[in-house]
């Protein structure tokens, strides 16, 4: 699957098939054709990712663990965090509250020129809950653990990343249904083709997230029902 970050867009891909004046029926036909071609390309990329093993750059057990699980694209990003562990030092325990411990991890950050600055990162760790959270929020933003969290896991003798921090969407055997498009700007005020395009993309993105688990499904289903109710309210107000 693709690991597109906010700001990246798939619109150039669809521009090969549709344009602003494309009739609705023709748009739907070409849109389906474009998605089919995109899925085929993703399928080929998935095959290549599963059949090849990325080269390891360290002896870190975390790198070895995820090298056989992550797709190549996301593994390279995670691998960078593993390599940057060397810039972290001085992992120390600040305080504890029962099973929850707060650690401090220092990191040498490249500043202006060749000068390096030392920054502190607090990491919450609970062995019983299998939880590790860093104030840099790397996992929240990108979906993989940061170098600071890896340092704390290593400091506590943990050799494998907890399963709750290995997202299914990054795995080689996970088939992504849709890659969201974050095209710049809002929708045209009169272009119904663009409305259909953007609504279809957004709906498919939500559906993809909704099939991860039963909890995801229930949240998405409720959100759809609430959205439909709000749309009906708009219709009533316009009458």
N, C-alpha and C positions, 0 to 999 in steps of 0.2 A: 504494500500500500504506500501511498504517498504521505509524507510527513510535512505537508504544507503548513507554514506558519502564517499568522495574521499578516495581511498585506499582500500575500502572494495570490495570483489570480490564474484561473483557467480560461478566461475569456478569449485569449488568442486561439486556443484550441477550437472553441465553438464558432469563432469568427470564420472558420473555413467552411462552415455549413450554413449559417444563417446570417441575416443582416437586418437592419432596423425595419425595412419595409416588407420582410418576409410574411406572407399570409399565414394565418393561424394554423390551418390544416397542414400546409407545407412545412411550417416551423416544427409542428409536433412530429411529423415524419422524419425530418432531418435531425431533430433533437434526439430521437430514438436511435437513429443511425450513428450519430456522434457518440452517444453513450455506449453503444455496442462496440464501436472502435476503441473507445477509451478503456472499456472493460477488458478487451482483448489485449491491449498494450499492458494493462496492469497484470493480467494473467501471465503473460510472457515474463514480465519483470519478477513476478512471484516465483515462477519456475526457476529462473536464473538465481534468485536469492536463496531458494531452498537447496539448489544443487551445488552451490559454491560456499566455501567457508572463508570468512574474513581472516586476515592475518592478525595475530595477536601481537601487541606491542609491549605488554608487561607480563609479569607472573601473577597478577592480581586474580584471585579466585572469582571476583565479581565479573571481570572481563570474560573469563573462560565460561562462566555460567550463562551469560546472556549472548555469547557469540553463536550459540546453537539455537537460540530462541528468537532473537530480534531479527527484523529485516535488515538488510545491509545499510539502508539509509539511516535508520534510527540508531543502529548499533554504532556507526561511525560517530554520531553525535554523543552517544553515551561513552564511547571509548575516549573521547576527548576529556570528559570529566575524570575518567580513571587516570589518564596521563597527568592531569593537573593536580592529582593528589600530592605529587612531589612538592608543590608550592605551598602546601598546608603543613603546619607544625604546631607543637605545643597544645595538643588536645588535653584539656583539663576539665575536671568536674567542678561546676560552680555550686550547685545545691541539688538536693533531692527531696522529693515529696512522695514518700512511699515508693512504689515501683517506678515512678517517673523521675528521670534525672535530666538536668540541664547541663550540657557540655559547652565549653568555649573552644572554638577552633580558630586559630590564627592563619591568615593567608597572606603571602607576599603578592601584592597586586602591582603590575607595571604601571607606573605613573608617567609623568612628563619625561620625555627623553628616555634615558636608560635607568632612571631612578625608580626604585621599587618602594611601595608603601605597604605597611602592615595593617590589615583590617581584621576586625573580630566578627565572628559569626556564631551566634548561639544556636544550638541544636538540641531539640527535645528528643529524648529517647526512652522508650519503655520496652524492656525485653518481654514482659508478660503479654503485652498487647501487640507486640511486633510492630511498634510504631516508631518512626523517626521523621522529624520535621525540622527543617532549617528555615531561618528567617529570610534567606534569599529566595525561597518559594520556587525553586527551580522545578520541582515536581508538579506544583500547581500550574505553572505556566507551560511547561514543555512535556510533562508526563514521564520523566525519568529522574532518578536521584542525582543530586549534585555531589561534587567532590567533598563537601563538608560533611554531608550525611554519610558518605562512604567511609570517611575517616573515623567517624564515631562508631559505625558498625565494626570496622576493623579493630578499633581500640578495645571494643567489648568482646572480641574474639568471634564475631559473627562471620562466617565464611560464605554465606549465600544471602542474596537480597530477598527479603520477605516477599511472598507471592502477591500480597496486596499492592506492591509497588512495581509489579510487572504487568502493565496494561495489555489486555487482549489485543487491542488495536495495533500494537507494535509487533505482534508475533508473526512468524512466517506463515503459520497455518490459519491466520485470520484473514478472511476475505472482506475487504472494505467495499461497501455498496456504493459509496459516493464520497467524493472529495469536494468540500465546500469551496465556493468561489467568493472571495472577498473583494469584488470589483470596487474601485473608488467611486464615490459619488452616490447619490440617491437615485431612486427610480424616476423615469420620465413621467411627467404628469398626465400624458395622454397615450403613451405607448403601451397598449395592452399586451403586445408580444413580450415586451420586457418584463411586464408584471408577471406574466405566466412563467417566464424563464426564472426569475428570481424566487417566486413562490415555490416553484417545483424544486429548485435547488435547496431552499431552506427546509422544505418538508422532507425531502429525502435525507438530509443531514440529521434531522430529528429522528426519523425512522431508524436510521443506522444506529444512533445512540440508544434507541428504545429497545433494541433486541439483545443488548449486552446481558441483561439479567431481568428477572421478574420485577424487581424494584424499579429498574429503569423503565420497563414496559408500563407499569402502573402510573408512574409520573408522567410519561409522555402521553398516555391515553387520557389522563385527566386534563393535561394541558390542551390537547386537541379539542376535548369537549368544551372547555372553558373558552377557547378561542372561537369555536363555532357559535357559542352562545353570544359572545361579544359582537360577532359579525351580524348576527340576527338583530341585535339591539341597534346597530347602525342602520340596518334596513328599515326598521320600524321608525327611527327618527327621521329618515328621509322621505317617508310617506306623507 
